Amino acid sequence: MDVTDRIAKTFHMDDEAWRRHANPWSVWTRFAAVPALLVAVWSRTWIGWWSLLPIGVVVAWLFVNPRAFPPVEHPESWASRGIYGERVWLRDRDRVPPDHRAVLRLLVLLGLVAFGLIVWGLVALRVWPTVFGATVLILAQLWRIDRFTRLWENARPGAAGGAGAATR
């Protein structure tokens, strides 16, 4: 089990949750949660322990988000196809081409390094590692979604050489 599997299990992602998470509103509002969480954590310098309130709101939103929007049955947008591709990745990695696996592993590693920079920046109250880490994290996540989009386009039912069974 890798980081992606653990995250999916933490969020209790069933088939309905994945279809709802594939809604572009879900994808883009999760990205918006990154700067909101950074500001919420940083706010401890301004409002002390009261900062736990905005932190709690953002964390709660991250758990509610995958179920907050209407489901997408037929992914057409880039974000929706990316989430459907992520589902393929989680269900049957053996059907994922080796080049996709290598890039996705690299992007998870890049995301972990970025997360480390964010933590360092937030603990030390340093702007550059916080902003740089958040930028790298978001760019890595966008690249992951792009790779998952390509994966979905190759694996979806009806695609030439597709792995439709991987999505069931």
N, C-alpha and C positions, 0 to 999 in steps of 0.2 A: 504494500500500500504506500503510495507516495503522497506528497503534499496536496495535490489536487483531489485525490480520493478522500483524504481526511477532511478537507474543506467541505466537499459535497456531503459527507456523512454528518458533519457538524451542523449544517444547515438543513438536514433532513429532507434532501431533495428527492421527491418521488416524481413520477412521470408528469403529473399535473403541475408541480412546482417548476419543472424544467420548461414546460410549454409557456407558463406565465413569465418565467425569467427570460424567455426568448423575446418578450415584448421589448422593442427598442427603448421604451421609457424606463424599463427596469435596468437595462444595461447602462444607459447614460446617467440615470440618477445614482447608480452605484459609483460611477466615476466622480460625480459631484460630492459624494460622501467623503472622498479623500481629503480635499482641502477643509471641509467642514470638521472632520475629525482632528486634523492638525491644529486648527484654530481652537477647537474645544479643549484639546490637551494643553496648548500653549496658554489658554486663558487661566490656568492655575496661577500664573504670575499676577493676574489682575483681580481675580475673584476668589482665590484660594480654593478651599474644599468645595465651594459651590460649582467649581468646574466639573465635578462629577455628574452634575445634572445634564449639561450639554453633551458630555462624553456618553452618558447613558442613552440619551436620545439618539445620537448617531449610531451607536452599537445596536440599539433596538431596531432602528431603521434598516441596518444591514441584514438583520434576521427576517424582518417583515418584507423587505423589498422583493425577494424572488416570488412572492405570492400576491403582491399588491396590485398587479396589473392584469388586464384580460389576457387569456392564453393565445398563443400564436400556433395555429394548426399547420399553416403552410408558410414557411419562412421565405420572405422575399427581400427584406432589408438586409444590409450587410451585418448588422448586429444580430439579427435573428438567425441568420445562417451560421454565424460564428458560435452562437450558443448551441444550436443543433449539432454543429461539428464537435463542440466540446463534449456533448453527450456521446457521440460516436467514440471519441477518444477514451472516455471513461468506461464504456461498455465493452469494447473489444479492441484493445491496443494491437493485437496481432494483425488486424486489417489495416493498421496505419502504416504507411510507407516509412522506411527507415529514415529518410531525410526529414520528414515531419517530426518523428520521434526525437531526433537529435536536436533540431531547432527548438522544440518545445521544452526539452530538458534544459537547454541553454537559457531559455527565457525564464524558466522557474528559478534557476540559479541567479540570473540577473535580478529577478524580483526579490529574492532573499537578500542579496547584497543591498539593493535599494531600501528594503525594509530595515536592514541594519543601520544604514545611514540615517533614515528617518528617526529611528529610536535614539541613536546617538544625538542627533540634532535636538530632539524634544527633551531628552534628559539634560543635556548641557545648555539648552536654550540658545543654540547656535542656528542662525538662519540658513547659511549656505548648505550644510548637510541635510537639513530638513527639506528645503526647496529642491535641491539637486536630487535627493533620494525620491521625493514625490514625483518629480519629473521623469526620472528613470523608471520608476514603478509604473506610472501611467503609460509611458511609451512601450514598455515591455508588455503590458497588458493589451494594449492596442495591437501590437505585433502578434501576440498569442491569438487574439480574436481573428486577425487576418488569416493566420495559419489554419485556425479551426474553420473559417469560412471556406478556404480551399479544400480542406478535408471533407466538409459537408458536400460541396459541389461534386467531389469525386465519389463519395460514398452514398449519396442519397439514392433512394429507390428510383430506378429508371435511368440512372446515369450510366454512361458507357463504362463497363468494368466496375460499376458501383457496388458497394457493399450494403445494399438495402437492409440485409438481415442485421447489420450492426446497429441499426437505429430502433429495432423492435424490442 
